[in-house]
Amino acid sequence: MNSNQKTASSQGIFPLLSEKNVNIKKEILAGITTFLTMAYIIAVNPSTLAAAGMNAGALVTATCLAAALGCFIMGFVANLPFALASGMGLNAFFAYTVVLKGGIPWETALTAVFVEGIIFIFLTLFKVREAVVNSIPLNMKHGVTAGIGIFIAFIGLKGCGLIVANEATFVSMGHLSPTVIFAFIGLFVIGVMDKKNIKGSILAGIAISSIMAWIYAALNPEMATKLGIYLPTGIFKFESIAPVAGKVDFGFFSHPTDIGNFFVIVCTFLFVDFFDTVGTLVGVCSKANMLDEDGNVPNVGRALLADSLATTIGALLGVSTVTTYVESSTGVLAGGKTGYTAITVGILFLIAMFFSPIFIAIPACATAPALIYVGYLMISSLREVDLHNVTEGLPAFITVISMALTYSIGDGLTIGILSYVIINLVYNIFAKPEEREKVSWVMIILGILFLIKLLFL
């Protein structure tokens, strides 16, 4: 094999190597932006999984390492600007439902995550997941984008304290607290800079909100603590991964009564991760105009394989399901187009293993302006939805509102696809043959599976 053939082979395996005329500066800036909006996972994931009895210090290192490896795989293999880390919601299910409520040892729960990853690898290699992604109608894909926009804006508004829980009305407006002020100053900075076409607006908004929050914490530490604002406790810190790594345990197979529970746990991890990832890939690619002429996600098979491998490796390292992050949208809208963005995020996660006190100290009110502003940008995808066609527009609308109101991309997509299938099949019963809507068999099968899931799981 000559050098040209070797180069072509390498580019086939790693499409990132074939990229030409890449704006590396913009890709790095996009990676930094994505990282800062999701750096909270460095603090949240260890605290969540520690409730299951796992070592918190080791979890900081494991969380960073698993995220870094996942980002590297996504960047090199799929050449997409998407970042991965342990999924929110999935980590809570792991700790509170499986381990604490179900009485399952955390080692067995990690085994369930590992098995889920292996199953995903096979589903991806046989292109089952790719078929699901490509079967989603274009109007639904635009609806997913808008739904993710509302969802992450809601997370931002909740994170800064403008929206709070209310037993009577579910949610209500909070007080005009310092965190709300810091978040909206950051939001205004982003908006003004973006209007002036000044690069790095989202990153600047996060930085300014963080600095103001830390100054406030220095001046009024007691009140800042109540608001969830903390000064960095140091600069350098590194914890060994040994207490949680390599703890996958198949000993439950010796107890047949446990296999049924294990199967349910694996199925739950599979379902939530599957459709969270699908929704994120479709939504972010749609907003970034990265869909191909048929409305499909580029390199979707490789992206899903990266997600599957990251979950499998993550379980061996000692963390819950690793998934593609919706916060990747912040980096994409900051100019990230290739795998270099994901690789930048991965490098920053590796660095964060040694500087975790700083990244852990970035408060929710500082990432809130980025999430709110990106939500505003993503909601514009509703313009592409054919709202005049009820069989297309109504399921898209249901998808949009369900993502925010269920606080889950996966659940929102589930309800949206199920409504699409039911509405179109019922319409086709009464419509003239030439007026019937085409519904793919993949969507019909998904609808049946979703109905079974909602009724029995």
C-alpha positions, 0 to 999 in steps of 0.5 A: 500500500503506497502513501496515497492509499494509506492516507485515503484509508486513514481518512476513511476511518477518521473523516476529520483528517480529510477536512480542508479550510477549517477555521481552527480558531473558531472551532476551538472557541466553539469547543470552549463555549460548549465545555463551559456550558456543560462543565457543571457535570464535573460537580453534579455527576459525582455528587449524584452518583456518590449518593449510591455509595460511590467515591466522590473524588474518584468520580470527578476523575472518572467523569472527566476521563469518560467525557474526554474519551467520548468527545475524542471518539466523536471528533475523530470517528464521526467528525461532528461538533458534539460533546459527550458526558455522563447524562443528566437524568440517567445518573439520577435514575442510576443512583436514586431509582436503581441503587437506593430505591431498588437495592441494587449494588452500584457495581451491578448498576454499572454492569447494566450500563455496560450491557446497554453500551454493548447492545447499542454497539450492535444496534448501531453496526446493524444500522437499526439506530440510523434507520430510526434517525432517518425515518423521522419526518423533516417537520418533526426534526424541525420540531425537535430542534425547537423543543430542545430550544425551549427545554434548554432555555427552561433549564437556564431559567430554572438554573438562575432562579427566575423559574421555581417549583410551585405545588399549586401551579407546578412552576412560578416566577422566583424572586429577583435574586442576585443570581437572576441579575447575574444571569440576565446581565450575561444574557444582555452581553451575549445579545448585544455582542451577537447583534454587533457580530462580535465573536465569542459572545456566549463565552463572554456572557458565561465569563462575566456572569461567573466573575460577578457571582464570585465577587458576590460570594467574596463579599457576602459568602453566607447569602451566596452559599444559599444561592448556590454560589461558591468561590473556587476552593483551590486551583489544582486537585487530582483524585485516583480513579481506582475506587470506581474503575473496573467494578463491573460485576456479573455475579447477579447471574448466579441469582436467577431472581435478579435477572428480571430486574436487571433486564428492566434496568437495562431496557430503561437505560437503553430507551432513555439514552437512545431517544435522548441521543436521537433527539439531540443529534437531529435537533442540533444538526437541523439548527446548524443546517448540517442535515443533508438534502434528504434531511438526514444527519451526516455521519449519523452511524458514526455518531451513534457508534461514538455514543455507544462506545463512550457508554461502554467505556464509561461503565468500565471507568465507573460512571453512568451512561455517557450520552451526547449533550444538548449543550453542544448546540451552544458550540455549534451556534458559536461556529463549531462545524467539525470534530475539532470542536468535540476534540477541544471539549475532550482536551478541556475535560482532561485539563479539568481533571487537574483544575476541577475546583475552578470548573466546579465553581462555575455557578448555574447562573453563569451557564444560564445566559448561554442556555437561554440565548441558544434556546432563543436561537433554536426556537426559530426552527418552528418557521420550517414546520408546516403548521398549515398541515395538521398531520405534520404540524400537530405532532411537531407541536406536541413534540415541542411542548412535551420536551419542556413539560416532561423535562426530557428530550427522550420523553418528548420525542416518544410522545411526538412520534406516537402522536404522529403515527396515530394522527396519520394512521387515523387520517388515512382511514378516512382519507381518499387513497390519493390524499393519504399521508405516507407513514414509514414502517419504521415510524409505525414500529416505533409507535407500537413500541412506545405504546407498549412502553407507556402502558407496561413499563 
